[in-house]
Amino acid sequence: MTTDLYELGERPPLGEVSARMHASVIRPERYGEPSWGFAMEVVDVPRVGRGQVLVYVMAAGINYNNVWASLGYPYDVVGGRRKQGATENFHIGGSEGSGIVWAVGEGVTSVAVGDEILMSGCQWDETAPDIRLGGDPIASVTQSAWGYETNYGSFAQFALVDDYQCHPKPAGLSWEQAAGLLLTGATAYRQLCGWAPHTVQPGDPVLIWGGAGGLGTMGIQITRLRGGVPVVVVSDDERGKFCVDLGAEGYINRNDFTHWGRLPDTRDTGAMAEWLKGARAFGRRFWEILGERKSPKIVLEHTGQNTIPTSMYLCDNAGMVVICGGTTGYNADVDLRFLWMRQKRLQGSHFASNRECREVIELAANGRLDPCVSWIGDLRQTGEAHQLMYENKHPAGNLAVRVNAPAPS
């Protein structure tokens, strides 16, 4: 007889699926800061359909998209899905994680019950015309962020994924390390290696915003692996020293500068002169760290509104600013003179392809890429972890929560 509900960490017989599960849940009536928005609840276990996999979650990674989910801004995740026909009035987030395959749907042959896996963070329709015509699935019009735009992510005892989201877990990684690797690691990898000809080459200076965060720590290591020279931007000297220990050439403390935010009107010559003074001072600090007057060939961006003007100004002629987010806002200004006259590239980048995910996993499996999981909580602390991220008080590196994985004795 199947048990209705198992406690966290209590492992059912392999393949036995309970009717209900524990989850850290967001509901519209709780939209607000993460410490309030997330709450432990018991909900029904989702049913497995064709091409789908039910995963017994061991650990889950923490990422900024579910700060947005908790706030209900800039996108109402529950309301958006209900407009598309979904019936659930709740959101179970979590866009990466590790676990054990517990049940498979019709047509699944790539994994089997009992396999230990990592879960990647995007879904798409493999029958979509753009994919069938040879397009990269991650760029498909059907692509969506699992555990953000879709439901039943990794912040629960069981997660529901499509079979192509399952990747073999390296034996040498803990459940927590595996859970915190793929979203930031693969995203940074695609930003730095996926946009030919603007890929990191030996000797290339690279500017990395938020160097002590999950994305930044991955970017530092990937840049070094490819022979580049990473220079990071951080919010304090302690985080800067962490980055240098990880491989950064040096760091810039953004609090030493005040020119952040949207560009002034170009017709306001006084304001533009003041902004340029700040941007040039920032550039000189970059040169001081390099020891030569070279601009970054690639700028790894995710902060957006406050920093894009400086990134586009500082980026080398014919270089690239590659962006995967907008944590300070989406209304980013660009002085087009720097873009077209100096032939720079502003490139959007979103997560990674399955091939890129596997390449990142291989780097970690071989010990060449450290997942940098520095904070580990349990599922009940999911809101706390996102609150730390929301307030920029989280420790350097990636964050994860144990779901069913045992705490070390």
Salt bridges, closest charged atoms under 4 A:
ASP4 OD2 - ARG20 NE 2.80
GLU7 OE1 - HIS22 NE2 3.55
GLU41 OE1 - ARG27 NH2 2.81
GLU41 OE2 - ARG30 NH2 3.08
GLU106 OE2 - ARG50 NH1 3.07
ASP136 OD2 - ARG190 NH2 3.21
GLU176 OE2 - ARG402 NE 2.73
ASP236 OD2 - ARG239 NE 3.50
GLU249 OE1 - ARG224 NH2 2.66
ASP256 OD2 - ARG285 NH1 3.35
ASP265 OD2 - ARG267 NH2 2.84
GLU288 OE1 - ARG285 NE 3.84
ASP316 OD2 - LYS297 NZ 3.12
ASP333 OD2 - ARG262 NE 3.08
ASP335 OD2 - ARG337 NH2 2.49
GLU356 OE1 - ARG190 NH1 2.79
GLU356 OE2 - ARG355 NH2 3.87
GLU359 OE2 - ARG355 NH1 2.93
GLU391 OE1 - LYS393 NZ 3.14
